[in-house]
Structure formats: structure tokens, C-alpha cells
Amino acid sequence: MVASSGRQEARTTAALAAARLYYLQDMTMDAIATELGTSRSSVSRLLSYARASGLVDIRINSPFERVGELEEQLRARFRISGHIVPMSGIVNDVESLERVALTAGRLLSQFVESNMVVGIAWGSTIGMVSRSLAPKETHGTTIVQLNGAGNVQTSGLEYSSDILQRFGHAFGAQVEQFPVPAFFDDPDTRAAVWRERSTRRVLSFQSKMDIAVFGLGSPQAEVPSRVYVGGYLNRDDYRSLREDEAIGDVATVFFRADGSWRDIRLNARSTGPGLDRLRRVPRRVCVVSGAAKVGALRAAIAAGIITDVVLDESLARLLLEED
């Protein structure tokens, strides 16, 4: 009995030594055999014994299992479908956004079907998404612009048109542009233009949307939101937004941390759809990346304007941790 116990102890000691050299020091089995003064086949048997006896516990940490758990938490806590892009190692905000945009482009091809009306909000994020769309032939589908793109420096038509045309080309869809400024100078002017038949035609398409696709604007973002850096807002606008405690925007419609938006003054001049209008769209896909946008994302969730969100893993964890 004593001899058998001694042999078992010696085997365990040898297996531990082989396992440390193999798994912790990345030595080859030939090198370990030389180190321990034994044969390569003996080292192989020692490693097999180490695994079988539980001395070594090998685990595979799949990033897909990891994000799957986070997606379940998003669904349970916020009642939204999360599509989380796993991130390994150190990734900067631009690389993170590129990966999120690529995932969103592939995902939208699953959502868009024939005879749908798809609303698109122009911006830096959706511009990147438009370059990552997986082509899918549809029939009777319409892509409609959600908000105007003009300002005092440019009509914005070329920029917004490029984004919409990429969506139209990817899905073989009709494209409806919205040739109005992003913000009118006067709310009364906006009201008058909204009565025009050509404007009502575009608004009619918006009222029939099956899907709305948008990013989240935020003045704190590392990758600047176009509405904040493209000449759309002047000093008075920024002061007004600070006074009204706006934290972000969707399609140039601003909202606060609690999701309220109606009495933010700049919204009276915006050409984007009101958030109550957006909430009536069956599927509302938000594409967002970067830790700096966690406040805007939380506020958009509070406003009830998101059904699906495509985001990076770090942002998802931050959102859940802060909650």
C-alpha cells in the first residue's frame, strides 16, 4: 500500500512538473523530456494524466458566449434586442466603430424585406454602415431620408445622397431624399414648408416606415458626430442645448437624460421626426459605438426609441454596469 501510494505521488509530482513547463512556460514536449530526463512519449502520458486527473483544467472562453450573456441581460433589463460586437485586446474608438458598422451592415440585410419602407438618418455612423451593407435583392422597397442635411455652408445633398444611394443600391430600392435644411431658422418657416405638397409626399413615406436606422449624436463622442462638427450648430444653438440639458440626438432631434424632448427649443426648428413618431416604427435599429456615448444611449433607451441596438462589447458592459 505504501509503495503504491508513493508511486502515485511520484507520478502526480512528475505530471505537475510537465504541466507547468508545457502550459505555463510554453516548452515543447521534446524540451520537457530533456528537462525531466525522460522520453517524449512519457511526457505525453504525463500531460494526459494531468488533464484526466484534474491537475490541469483547460477552458475555452468563447467571445460569442460572453456577448451572448450580455445580450440576454440587455433584453431582460431594457427589453431591447442587443447585437453586441466582441472586442478583444485594445481597440481604439475608430476601429471599434468600424467593426460595429460592419456588423450592422450585415444585420440590416436580415431585417430588410420586399415592400418595406426603411428610414435612414444620415451621420458619421450610418455613413460607415452604408459601406458595409450586404447586397440583397428586394422588390417594392423604399429608402427614405429622415431629416434634412442642409446648413448655411452646404446643401448637404451630396453627403446624404451618397448614404441613401448605397442603401438603395444594396437592396434594389427606390430612394426618397428630403431636400430641406437640417434646421430651419424659424419654426414658422418649418410649419409652412411642412404644408407643401412635395414635403408632405416625403413625410407620407416616413409615416409608413417599417424600419428606422439611426446613430446617436453626442457632443462627447471621440468620433465626432457630424451634426456637432459640420457647421449645423452655432454658438447660440450650443448655449440653448446646454440650458435645455440636451445629452444627445437622433436625426437632429435632441433629448435629455430622462428621455424627454418636446420642450427642447432647437427641436422646434429641426427637420427630423419627433420621437413620438419614431416610437411608432415597428423596428428601430440604433447603431452606436464608444464609451463616450453611454449617456446618449441610456437616454435613447429611456425615450423608448430603440428596439434593436448594435454596439461594441465595452459600451454594453458600461451600460449594464452603470444601470
KETOR-895972 format. One line per field, with one value per atom (N, C-alpha, C): residue number from 1; atom name; x, y, z. Coordinates in steps of 0.1 Angstrom, whole numbers, plus 5000, padded with zeros to 4 digits. Layout:
<rs>
num = [NUM|...]
atomo = [CA|...]
X = [X|...]
Y = [Y|...]
Z = [Z|...]
</rs>
This chain:
<rs>
num = [1|1|1|2|2|2|3|3|3|4|4|4|5|5|5|6|6|6|7|7|7|8|8|8|9|9|9|10|10|10|11|11|11|12|12|12|13|13|13|14|14|14|15|15|15|16|16|16|17|17|17|18|18|18|19|19|19|20|20|20|21|21|21|22|22|22|23|23|23|24|24|24|25|25|25|26|26|26|27|27|27|28|28|28|29|29|29|30|30|30|31|31|31|32|32|32|33|33|33|34|34|34|35|35|35|36|36|36|37|37|37|38|38|38|39|39|39|40|40|40|41|41|41|42|42|42|43|43|43|44|44|44|45|45|45|46|46|46|47|47|47|48|48|48|49|49|49|50|50|50|51|51|51|52|52|52|53|53|53|54|54|54|55|55|55|56|56|56|57|57|57|58|58|58|59|59|59|60|60|60|61|61|61|62|62|62|63|63|63|64|64|64|65|65|65|66|66|66|67|67|67|68|68|68|69|69|69|70|70|70|71|71|71|72|72|72|73|73|73|74|74|74|75|75|75|76|76|76|77|77|77|78|78|78|79|79|79|80|80|80|81|81|81|82|82|82|83|83|83|84|84|84|85|85|85|86|86|86|87|87|87|88|88|88|89|89|89|90|90|90|91|91|91|92|92|92|93|93|93|94|94|94|95|95|95|96|96|96|97|97|97|98|98|98|99|99|99|100|100|100|101|101|101|102|102|102|103|103|103|104|104|104|105|105|105|106|106|106|107|107|107|108|108|108|109|109|109|110|110|110|111|111|111|112|112|112|113|113|113|114|114|114|115|115|115|116|116|116|117|117|117|118|118|118|119|119|119|120|120|120|121|121|121|122|122|122|123|123|123|124|124|124|125|125|125|126|126|126|127|127|127|128|128|128|129|129|129|130|130|130|131|131|131|132|132|132|133|133|133|134|134|134|135|135|135|136|136|136|137|137|137|138|138|138|139|139|139|140|140|140|141|141|141|142|142|142|143|143|143|144|144|144|145|145|145|146|146|146|147|147|147|148|148|148|149|149|149|150|150|150|151|151|151|152|152|152|153|153|153|154|154|154|155|155|155|156|156|156|157|157|157|158|158|158|159|159|159|160|160|160|161|161|161|162|162|162|163|163|163|164|164|164|165|165|165|166|166|166|167|167|167|168|168|168|169|169|169|170|170|170|171|171|171|172|172|172|173|173|173|174|174|174|175|175|175|176|176|176|177|177|177|178|178|178|179|179|179|180|180|180|181|181|181|182|182|182|183|183|183|184|184|184|185|185|185|186|186|186|187|187|187|188|188|188|189|189|189|190|190|190|191|191|191|192|192|192|193|193|193|194|194|194|195|195|195|196|196|196|197|197|197|198|198|198|199|199|199|200|200|200|201|201|201|202|202|202|203|203|203|204|204|204|205|205|205|206|206|206|207|207|207|208|208|208|209|209|209|210|210|210|211|211|211|212|212|212|213|213|213|214|214|214|215|215|215|216|216|216|217|217|217|218|218|218|219|219|219|220|220|220|221|221|221|222|222|222|223|223|223|224|224|224|225|225|225|226|226|226|227|227|227|228|228|228|229|229|229|230|230|230|231|231|231|232|232|232|233|233|233|234|234|234|235|235|235|236|236|236|237|237|237|238|238|238|239|239|239|240|240|240|241|241|241|242|242|242|243|243|243|244|244|244|245|245|245|246|246|246|247|247|247|248|248|248|249|249|249|250|250|250|251|251|251|252|252|252|253|253|253|254|254|254|255|255|255|256|256|256|257|257|257|258|258|258|259|259|259|260|260|260|261|261|261|262|262|262|263|263|263|264|264|264|265|265|265|266|266|266|267|267|267|268|268|268|269|269|269|270|270|270|271|271|271|272|272|272|273|273|273|274|274|274|275|275|275|276|276|276|277|277|277|278|278|278|279|279|279|280|280|280|281|281|281|282|282|282|283|283|283|284|284|284|285|285|285|286|286|286|287|287|287|288|288|288|289|289|289|290|290|290|291|291|291|292|292|292|293|293|293|294|294|294|295|295|295|296|296|296|297|297|297|298|298|298|299|299|299|300|300|300|301|301|301|302|302|302|303|303|303|304|304|304|305|305|305|306|306|306|307|307|307|308|308|308|309|309|309|310|310|310|311|311|311|312|312|312|313|313|313|314|314|314|315|315|315|316|316|316|317|317|317|318|318|318|319|319|319|320|320|320|321|321|321|322|322|322|323|323|323]
atomo = [N|CA|C|N|CA|C|N|CA|C|N|CA|C|N|CA|C|N|CA|C|N|CA|C|N|CA|C|N|CA|C|N|CA|C|N|CA|C|N|CA|C|N|CA|C|N|CA|C|N|CA|C|N|CA|C|N|CA|C|N|CA|C|N|CA|C|N|CA|C|N|CA|C|N|CA|C|N|CA|C|N|CA|C|N|CA|C|N|CA|C|N|CA|C|N|CA|C|N|CA|C|N|CA|C|N|CA|C|N|CA|C|N|CA|C|N|CA|C|N|CA|C|N|CA|C|N|CA|C|N|CA|C|N|CA|C|N|CA|C|N|CA|C|N|CA|C|N|CA|C|N|CA|C|N|CA|C|N|CA|C|N|CA|C|N|CA|C|N|CA|C|N|CA|C|N|CA|C|N|CA|C|N|CA|C|N|CA|C|N|CA|C|N|CA|C|N|CA|C|N|CA|C|N|CA|C|N|CA|C|N|CA|C|N|CA|C|N|CA|C|N|CA|C|N|CA|C|N|CA|C|N|CA|C|N|CA|C|N|CA|C|N|CA|C|N|CA|C|N|CA|C|N|CA|C|N|CA|C|N|CA|C|N|CA|C|N|CA|C|N|CA|C|N|CA|C|N|CA|C|N|CA|C|N|CA|C|N|CA|C|N|CA|C|N|CA|C|N|CA|C|N|CA|C|N|CA|C|N|CA|C|N|CA|C|N|CA|C|N|CA|C|N|CA|C|N|CA|C|N|CA|C|N|CA|C|N|CA|C|N|CA|C|N|CA|C|N|CA|C|N|CA|C|N|CA|C|N|CA|C|N|CA|C|N|CA|C|N|CA|C|N|CA|C|N|CA|C|N|CA|C|N|CA|C|N|CA|C|N|CA|C|N|CA|C|N|CA|C|N|CA|C|N|CA|C|N|CA|C|N|CA|C|N|CA|C|N|CA|C|N|CA|C|N|CA|C|N|CA|C|N|CA|C|N|CA|C|N|CA|C|N|CA|C|N|CA|C|N|CA|C|N|CA|C|N|CA|C|N|CA|C|N|CA|C|N|CA|C|N|CA|C|N|CA|C|N|CA|C|N|CA|C|N|CA|C|N|CA|C|N|CA|C|N|CA|C|N|CA|C|N|CA|C|N|CA|C|N|CA|C|N|CA|C|N|CA|C|N|CA|C|N|CA|C|N|CA|C|N|CA|C|N|CA|C|N|CA|C|N|CA|C|N|CA|C|N|CA|C|N|CA|C|N|CA|C|N|CA|C|N|CA|C|N|CA|C|N|CA|C|N|CA|C|N|CA|C|N|CA|C|N|CA|C|N|CA|C|N|CA|C|N|CA|C|N|CA|C|N|CA|C|N|CA|C|N|CA|C|N|CA|C|N|CA|C|N|CA|C|N|CA|C|N|CA|C|N|CA|C|N|CA|C|N|CA|C|N|CA|C|N|CA|C|N|CA|C|N|CA|C|N|CA|C|N|CA|C|N|CA|C|N|CA|C|N|CA|C|N|CA|C|N|CA|C|N|CA|C|N|CA|C|N|CA|C|N|CA|C|N|CA|C|N|CA|C|N|CA|C|N|CA|C|N|CA|C|N|CA|C|N|CA|C|N|CA|C|N|CA|C|N|CA|C|N|CA|C|N|CA|C|N|CA|C|N|CA|C|N|CA|C|N|CA|C|N|CA|C|N|CA|C|N|CA|C|N|CA|C|N|CA|C|N|CA|C|N|CA|C|N|CA|C|N|CA|C|N|CA|C|N|CA|C|N|CA|C|N|CA|C|N|CA|C|N|CA|C|N|CA|C|N|CA|C|N|CA|C|N|CA|C|N|CA|C|N|CA|C|N|CA|C|N|CA|C|N|CA|C|N|CA|C|N|CA|C|N|CA|C|N|CA|C|N|CA|C|N|CA|C|N|CA|C|N|CA|C|N|CA|C|N|CA|C|N|CA|C|N|CA|C|N|CA|C|N|CA|C|N|CA|C|N|CA|C|N|CA|C|N|CA|C|N|CA|C|N|CA|C|N|CA|C|N|CA|C|N|CA|C|N|CA|C|N|CA|C|N|CA|C|N|CA|C|N|CA|C|N|CA|C|N|CA|C|N|CA|C|N|CA|C|N|CA|C|N|CA|C|N|CA|C|N|CA|C|N|CA|C|N|CA|C|N|CA|C|N|CA|C|N|CA|C|N|CA|C|N|CA|C|N|CA|C|N|CA|C|N|CA|C|N|CA|C|N|CA|C|N|CA|C|N|CA|C|N|CA|C|N|CA|C|N|CA|C|N|CA|C|N|CA|C|N|CA|C|N|CA|C|N|CA|C|N|CA|C|N|CA|C|N|CA|C|N|CA|C|N|CA|C|N|CA|C|N|CA|C|N|CA|C|N|CA|C|N|CA|C|N|CA|C|N|CA|C|N|CA|C|N|CA|C|N|CA|C|N|CA|C|N|CA|C|N|CA|C|N|CA|C|N|CA|C|N|CA|C|N|CA|C|N|CA|C|N|CA|C|N|CA|C|N|CA|C|N|CA|C|N|CA|C]
X = [5008|5000|5009|5019|5028|5035|5040|5047|5038|5025|5016|5013|5012|5009|5021|5033|5045|5046|5043|5043|5033|5021|5011|5015|5022|5026|5037|5046|5057|5052|5041|5035|5029|5022|5015|5025|5036|5046|5052|5055|5061|5051|5038|5027|5026|5027|5026|5038|5050|5062|5060|5056|5054|5044|5033|5022|5026|5034|5039|5048|5057|5066|5059|5048|5041|5031|5023|5012|5016|5025|5029|5042|5051|5063|5064|5054|5053|5065|5070|5081|5075|5083|5078|5080|5073|5074|5088|5095|5109|5118|5116|5124|5120|5108|5104|5110|5110|5116|5131|5138|5152|5153|5145|5145|5142|5133|5129|5137|5146|5153|5145|5135|5126|5124|5115|5112|5100|5099|5088|5075|5074|5061|5057|5067|5064|5058|5064|5058|5044|5041|5028|5018|5022|5014|5012|5022|5021|5011|5012|5002|4988|4986|4973|4968|4976|4973|4969|4976|4974|4960|4956|4943|4932|4934|4924|4921|4932|4930|4926|4925|4920|4931|4944|4955|4956|4951|4950|4936|4931|4917|4918|4915|4915|4901|4901|4888|4890|4879|4879|4869|4873|4865|4860|4849|4844|4838|4843|4837|4822|4818|4804|4795|4800|4793|4793|4804|4805|4794|4794|4785|4770|4769|4755|4749|4757|4752|4748|4757|4754|4741|4739|4727|4714|4715|4704|4701|4712|4710|4703|4707|4701|4686|4683|4669|4661|4667|4659|4658|4668|4668|4661|4664|4658|4648|4645|4636|4639|4652|4657|4665|4666|4675|4689|4698|4712|4720|4727|4736|4750|4757|4770|4782|4791|4803|4814|4819|4830|4843|4850|4862|4873|4884|4895|4907|4914|4926|4922|4932|4930|4926|4914|4909|4905|4910|4906|4892|4886|4873|4869|4879|4876|4875|4885|4884|4871|4868|4855|4843|4842|4831|4831|4843|4843|4838|4841|4836|4821|4817|4802|4794|4800|4793|4792|4803|4804|4793|4792|4781|4767|4765|4752|4749|4758|4756|4751|4757|4753|4739|4737|4724|4713|4714|4703|4698|4707|4703|4693|4694|4684|4671|4671|4659|4651|4657|4651|4645|4632|4625|4618|4612|4604|4592|4589|4577|4578|4590|4592|4596|4593|4598|4608|4621|4632|4637|4636|4640|4655|4663|4677|4680|4687|4692|4707|4710|4724|4733|4746|4755|4768|4778|4791|4789|4781|4780|4772|4761|4753|4760|4769|4777|4786|4792|4801|4793|4781|4772|4769|4766|4762|4773|4785|4796|4798|4791|4792|4780|4770|4758|4760|4754|4754|4743|4746|4735|4724|4712|4700|4690|4686|4676|4662|4655|4642|4633|4620|4611|4601|4598|4589|4593|4607|4612|4616|4614|4617|4626|4637|4646|4643|4639|4635|4644|4649|4657|4649|4654|4646|4647|4658|4660|4668|4666|4673|4688|4696|4711|4717|4709|4715|4718|4728|4731|4736|4741|4745|4757|4764|4777|4774|4765|4763|4748|4744|4730|4730|4741|4742|4736|4732|4725|4735|4748|4757|4761|4763|4767|4755|4743|4732|4728|4729|4726|4735|4748|4757|4753|4749|4745|4732|4722|4710|4711|4719|4721|4728|4737|4743|4733|4723|4713|4704|4700|4692|4698|4711|4718|4719|4721|4723|4710|4698|4685|4677|4683|4675|4662|4664|4652|4651|4639|4637|4642|4648|4653|4645|4641|4634|4642|4648|4656|4647|4652|4645|4652|4650|4659|4655|4656|4654|4666|4667|4678|4677|4688|4687|4679|4681|4673|4669|4656|4651|4655|4656|4659|4647|4635|4623|4613|4607|4597|4586|4582|4571|4574|4587|4591|4590|4594|4592|4578|4569|4555|4549|4554|4549|4554|4567|4572|4566|4562|4555|4542|4536|4523|4524|4537|4539|4536|4531|4528|4540|4551|4563|4569|4568|4572|4563|4550|4541|4543|4547|4550|4561|4572|4582|4578|4570|4565|4556|4549|4540|4547|4559|4567|4572|4576|4581|4570|4558|4547|4544|4550|4547|4560|4569|4582|4580|4587|4587|4600|4610|4623|4629|4635|4642|4657|4666|4681|4687|4694|4700|4712|4721|4731|4727|4736|4733|4743|4738|4747|4751|4763|4767|4779|4779|4790|4802|4801|4813|4820|4815|4820|4834|4842|4856|4856|4847|4845|4834|4837|4827|4814|4803|4790|4789|4785|4785|4777|4766|4758|4765|4775|4782|4795|4800|4812|4810|4798|4796|4790|4790|4785|4770|4764|4749|4745|4754|4750|4759|4753|4762|4763|4769|4772|4758|4749|4736|4729|4730|4724|4730|4744|4750|4746|4745|4740|4726|4718|4704|4703|4711|4711|4717|4727|4732|4721|4714|4704|4692|4689|4678|4683|4696|4701|4701|4702|4702|4715|4714|4725|4729|4720|4723|4711|4712|4702|4701|4689|4686|4680|4687|4682|4680|4689|4688|4676|4671|4661|4667|4668|4676|4667|4674|4667|4676|4669|4676|4679|4686|4690|4678|4666|4654|4646|4650|4643|4633|4631|4622|4628|4620|4625|4616|4603|4594|4597|4601|4603|4618|4626|4639|4638|4642|4638|4643|4655|4660|4652|4645|4636|4625|4621|4610|4615|4628|4633|4639|4640|4646|4637|4643|4635|4634|4640|4639|4626|4622|4609|4609|4598|4596|4598|4602|4604|4591|4580|4567|4564|4568|4566|4576|4588|4598|4594|4587|4583|4573|4566|4555|4561|4574|4580|4582|4578|4579|4593|4603|4617|4625|4633|4641|4655|4664|4677|4687|4693|4703|4717|4726|4740|4749|4756|4764|4776|4787|4800|4807|4815|4823|4817|4826|4821|4816|4820|4815|4800|4795|4780|4771|4777|4768|4757|4759|4748|4737|4741|4731|4724|4731|4724|4714|4718|4709|4696|4698|4687|4678|4684|4676|4667|4673|4665|4654|4657|4647|4635|4639|4629|4621|4625|4617|4618|4629|4630|4639|4643|4652|4645|4644|4641|4653|4662|4674|4686|4697|4709|4721|4729|4742|4753|4761|4771|4783|4793|4805|4804|4812|4812|4814|4824|4828|4816|4810|4798|4787|4784|4774|4777|4789|4793|4791|4795|4794|4779|4771|4757|4751|4754|4749|4754|4767|4773|4767|4766|4760|4746|4739|4725|4724]
Y = [4988|5000|5013|5012|5024|5026|5015|5016|5022|5017|5021|5036|5041|5055|5063|5058|5065|5067|5056|5057|5067|5067|5077|5091|5093|5107|5111|5102|5105|5108|5101|5103|5117|5120|5133|5144|5143|5153|5155|5144|5145|5151|5148|5153|5168|5173|5187|5194|5188|5195|5196|5185|5185|5196|5196|5205|5220|5223|5237|5241|5232|5235|5237|5228|5228|5240|5242|5252|5266|5266|5279|5285|5276|5281|5279|5273|5270|5262|5253|5244|5233|5228|5217|5204|5193|5181|5175|5177|5173|5180|5193|5201|5197|5194|5189|5175|5167|5154|5155|5164|5167|5172|5181|5188|5178|5168|5158|5146|5144|5132|5120|5122|5111|5112|5103|5103|5112|5115|5124|5117|5104|5096|5097|5096|5097|5110|5121|5134|5135|5129|5130|5123|5111|5104|5112|5119|5127|5139|5145|5156|5150|5139|5133|5129|5124|5121|5134|5145|5158|5163|5161|5166|5157|5144|5134|5135|5137|5137|5151|5161|5174|5183|5178|5187|5199|5197|5208|5209|5221|5224|5233|5228|5236|5242|5255|5262|5270|5270|5278|5289|5302|5313|5319|5315|5320|5334|5343|5357|5357|5347|5347|5342|5334|5330|5342|5349|5361|5372|5375|5385|5380|5367|5361|5364|5363|5366|5381|5389|5404|5407|5401|5403|5399|5388|5384|5394|5400|5410|5422|5426|5438|5436|5424|5420|5420|5415|5414|5427|5435|5448|5459|5460|5471|5468|5455|5450|5454|5454|5456|5445|5443|5432|5438|5433|5437|5428|5435|5427|5433|5425|5430|5425|5434|5430|5428|5415|5413|5420|5425|5432|5425|5421|5415|5424|5426|5434|5449|5457|5472|5476|5482|5487|5501|5510|5524|5526|5539|5541|5540|5544|5543|5528|5520|5506|5499|5503|5498|5501|5514|5518|5511|5509|5502|5487|5481|5467|5467|5477|5477|5480|5490|5493|5481|5473|5461|5451|5449|5440|5445|5458|5464|5463|5465|5463|5449|5439|5425|5423|5428|5426|5432|5443|5450|5442|5435|5426|5415|5412|5402|5408|5421|5428|5434|5438|5445|5434|5436|5427|5435|5428|5435|5443|5453|5461|5468|5471|5478|5493|5501|5515|5516|5520|5520|5534|5540|5553|5554|5563|5564|5578|5579|5591|5593|5603|5605|5608|5605|5608|5599|5602|5595|5580|5576|5561|5554|5560|5554|5555|5565|5565|5553|5549|5538|5525|5524|5513|5511|5522|5521|5515|5516|5510|5495|5490|5476|5468|5473|5466|5453|5442|5430|5431|5431|5433|5422|5426|5417|5423|5415|5420|5420|5431|5432|5439|5439|5445|5454|5466|5475|5481|5481|5487|5501|5510|5524|5528|5535|5541|5556|5560|5574|5581|5593|5601|5607|5606|5610|5625|5631|5645|5653|5666|5673|5674|5678|5678|5692|5702|5714|5723|5732|5743|5755|5765|5777|5776|5764|5762|5753|5744|5734|5730|5725|5719|5706|5699|5686|5675|5678|5668|5657|5661|5652|5642|5647|5638|5628|5634|5625|5616|5621|5613|5601|5602|5591|5580|5584|5573|5566|5574|5568|5560|5564|5557|5543|5543|5530|5520|5525|5517|5513|5522|5519|5508|5510|5500|5486|5486|5473|5465|5472|5465|5467|5472|5474|5483|5493|5500|5514|5520|5534|5543|5554|5563|5576|5580|5593|5602|5613|5622|5633|5640|5651|5664|5671|5683|5695|5695|5706|5708|5719|5721|5712|5710|5702|5709|5723|5731|5744|5747|5760|5771|5783|5795|5798|5795|5799|5788|5784|5774|5776|5789|5792|5788|5789|5785|5770|5763|5748|5745|5751|5748|5750|5761|5765|5754|5751|5741|5727|5724|5711|5710|5722|5722|5720|5721|5720|5705|5704|5690|5682|5688|5680|5675|5683|5679|5668|5670|5660|5647|5647|5634|5626|5633|5626|5622|5631|5628|5616|5615|5603|5590|5590|5578|5575|5586|5584|5579|5582|5578|5563|5557|5543|5534|5539|5532|5519|5509|5496|5495|5501|5501|5515|5520|5532|5528|5534|5531|5544|5545|5557|5555|5565|5565|5575|5577|5586|5597|5609|5621|5624|5628|5631|5641|5652|5662|5656|5645|5640|5629|5625|5613|5615|5605|5605|5606|5599|5600|5610|5622|5633|5631|5634|5633|5645|5642|5652|5665|5663|5674|5684|5679|5688|5694|5689|5694|5699|5697|5700|5714|5723|5736|5737|5728|5728|5736|5738|5745|5757|5768|5780|5781|5792|5794|5795|5802|5803|5789|5781|5768|5759|5760|5752|5757|5770|5776|5771|5771|5767|5752|5744|5730|5727|5735|5733|5737|5748|5753|5743|5737|5727|5713|5712|5699|5688|5691|5680|5672|5659|5650|5643|5643|5636|5639|5633|5634|5622|5621|5611|5619|5618|5625|5640|5646|5660|5664|5654|5657|5654|5664|5663|5658|5651|5646|5648|5647|5648|5634|5633|5621|5612|5619|5611|5607|5611|5607|5618|5629|5639|5647|5653|5660|5672|5671|5681|5695|5699|5713|5718|5710|5715|5724|5736|5747|5744|5738|5736|5726|5717|5707|5714|5726|5733|5736|5737|5741|5729|5717|5705|5699|5693|5686|5671|5666|5652|5648|5635|5631|5632|5636|5637|5623|5622|5609|5601|5607|5600|5594|5600|5595|5583|5584|5573|5561|5563|5552|5543|5548|5541|5532|5533|5524|5511|5500|5486|5482|5485|5481|5494|5497|5509|5505|5505|5500|5511|5511|5521|5514|5521|5517|5527|5522|5531|5524|5532|5527|5537|5533|5542|5545|5544|5546|5560|5570|5584|5585|5575|5576|5569|5564|5557|5565|5578|5587|5589|5591|5593|5580|5568|5556|5553|5556|5553|5562|5575|5584|5580|5575|5570|5558|5549|5538|5543|5553|5559|5565|5570|5576|5566|5553|5543|5542|5547|5548|5537|5527|5516|5503|5495|5481|5472|5476|5468|5478|5473|5481|5473|5478|5472|5480|5474|5482|5473|5480|5472|5467|5457|5450|5459|5468|5477|5486|5491|5500|5493|5480|5472|5470|5466|5464|5477|5488|5500|5504|5502|5504|5496|5483|5474|5477|5481|5484|5496|5507|5519|5518|5509|5507|5500]
Z = [5000|5000|5000|5009|5010|4997|4990|4978|4967|4966|4956|4958|4971|4973|4969|4972|4968|4953|4946|4931|4926|4932|4927|4930|4942|4945|4935|4932|4923|4909|4905|4892|4891|4902|4903|4903|4910|4910|4896|4889|4876|4866|4868|4859|4861|4874|4877|4871|4872|4866|4851|4845|4830|4826|4833|4830|4831|4842|4844|4832|4828|4817|4804|4802|4789|4788|4799|4798|4802|4812|4817|4811|4806|4800|4785|4780|4765|4760|4768|4763|4755|4745|4737|4745|4740|4747|4747|4736|4735|4745|4747|4756|4771|4773|4786|4789|4779|4781|4785|4779|4782|4796|4800|4813|4824|4821|4832|4831|4820|4819|4816|4807|4803|4788|4783|4769|4765|4752|4748|4750|4748|4750|4764|4773|4788|4791|4785|4788|4783|4771|4766|4775|4781|4791|4803|4808|4820|4818|4806|4803|4802|4796|4796|4809|4818|4832|4839|4837|4844|4840|4827|4823|4828|4828|4832|4847|4855|4869|4875|4866|4871|4875|4874|4878|4868|4856|4846|4841|4842|4837|4826|4814|4801|4799|4797|4794|4781|4773|4761|4764|4764|4767|4754|4749|4736|4738|4729|4730|4726|4719|4715|4727|4735|4747|4757|4757|4766|4762|4749|4745|4745|4743|4744|4758|4769|4782|4783|4777|4778|4770|4759|4751|4759|4766|4775|4785|4791|4802|4796|4784|4778|4775|4771|4768|4781|4791|4804|4810|4810|4817|4810|4797|4789|4779|4777|4767|4753|4750|4736|4732|4719|4713|4711|4718|4717|4707|4698|4689|4692|4701|4706|4698|4695|4687|4697|4698|4708|4704|4714|4712|4720|4714|4721|4721|4732|4732|4733|4730|4730|4716|4715|4702|4704|4695|4696|4691|4693|4690|4675|4667|4652|4648|4653|4650|4655|4667|4673|4664|4660|4652|4639|4633|4620|4621|4632|4635|4637|4645|4648|4635|4627|4614|4605|4604|4596|4600|4614|4619|4616|4617|4614|4600|4591|4577|4573|4579|4577|4583|4595|4602|4594|4589|4582|4570|4564|4553|4557|4570|4575|4578|4581|4585|4573|4563|4552|4542|4540|4530|4520|4510|4499|4505|4498|4501|4515|4519|4532|4529|4539|4538|4550|4546|4555|4557|4569|4571|4575|4569|4572|4577|4588|4594|4590|4582|4578|4590|4589|4600|4598|4607|4605|4607|4617|4619|4608|4604|4593|4580|4578|4566|4565|4577|4577|4575|4581|4579|4564|4557|4543|4534|4539|4531|4534|4544|4549|4546|4538|4536|4527|4531|4523|4513|4500|4490|4491|4489|4490|4480|4471|4461|4467|4467|4472|4461|4463|4453|4461|4455|4461|4474|4476|4489|4486|4496|4496|4507|4503|4513|4514|4526|4528|4538|4535|4543|4555|4567|4579|4582|4579|4582|4572|4570|4561|4564|4554|4557|4553|4549|4545|4557|4555|4565|4558|4565|4558|4549|4551|4543|4531|4532|4521|4521|4509|4508|4515|4517|4523|4514|4502|4493|4489|4486|4481|4492|4504|4515|4518|4521|4524|4513|4500|4489|4487|4490|4489|4499|4511|4521|4516|4512|4508|4495|4486|4473|4476|4486|4489|4495|4503|4508|4496|4488|4476|4467|4465|4456|4462|4475|4482|4482|4482|4483|4471|4460|4448|4451|4459|4464|4458|4458|4454|4465|4462|4472|4472|4483|4485|4494|4488|4495|4502|4511|4518|4517|4506|4503|4511|4524|4533|4542|4549|4558|4570|4577|4590|4600|4600|4610|4602|4604|4599|4608|4603|4612|4621|4616|4623|4623|4634|4635|4626|4623|4614|4600|4596|4583|4581|4591|4591|4590|4597|4596|4582|4576|4563|4552|4553|4544|4546|4558|4561|4554|4550|4544|4529|4523|4509|4505|4493|4488|4486|4481|4479|4492|4503|4516|4522|4520|4526|4519|4507|4500|4507|4511|4518|4532|4539|4552|4552|4541|4539|4539|4533|4533|4547|4554|4568|4577|4574|4583|4581|4570|4567|4570|4577|4579|4586|4581|4588|4596|4592|4599|4599|4610|4610|4615|4608|4611|4614|4626|4630|4640|4640|4650|4661|4671|4682|4682|4681|4682|4696|4699|4712|4711|4718|4718|4724|4732|4739|4732|4720|4713|4708|4709|4704|4688|4682|4668|4666|4662|4662|4654|4660|4653|4643|4631|4621|4624|4631|4634|4643|4651|4660|4654|4643|4637|4623|4617|4603|4600|4610|4608|4609|4616|4617|4629|4639|4652|4654|4658|4661|4676|4680|4695|4702|4697|4704|4705|4694|4695|4706|4707|4718|4732|4733|4746|4749|4739|4741|4745|4738|4742|4756|4760|4774|4784|4781|4790|4791|4780|4779|4784|4787|4793|4783|4770|4760|4761|4759|4761|4748|4738|4725|4715|4704|4694|4685|4679|4668|4657|4645|4633|4636|4643|4647|4656|4663|4673|4686|4695|4708|4719|4729|4741|4753|4765|4777|4783|4794|4800|4804|4807|4811|4799|4787|4775|4771|4778|4774|4763|4754|4742|4737|4741|4735|4737|4749|4751|4750|4743|4739|4727|4729|4719|4705|4703|4690|4682|4689|4682|4674|4678|4670|4656|4654|4641|4634|4640|4634|4624|4614|4604|4606|4617|4620|4626|4625|4631|4646|4651|4666|4671|4684|4690|4692|4693|4694|4680|4669|4656|4654|4659|4658|4665|4677|4685|4679|4669|4662|4651|4648|4638|4644|4637|4643|4647|4638|4642|4641|4652|4653|4657|4647|4648|4651|4663|4667|4665|4659|4657|4665|4675|4684|4689|4690|4695|4703|4713|4720|4734|4744|4758|4760|4753|4755|4751|4745|4741|4750|4762|4771|4776|4779|4783|4773|4761|4750|4748|4749|4747|4758|4770|4781|4780|4775|4773|4762|4751|4740|4744|4753|4758|4767|4775|4783|4775|4763|4755|4747|4748|4742|4727|4721|4706|4700|4708|4703|4705|4695|4696|4694|4686|4683|4684|4691|4692|4688|4679|4675|4682|4691|4698|4702|4706|4710|4724|4727|4739|4751|4750|4761|4765|4754|4757|4763|4759|4765|4780|4783|4797|4806|4800|4807|4809|4799|4801|4812|4812|4823|4836|4837|4850|4856|4848|4853|4857|4850|4854|4868]
</rs>
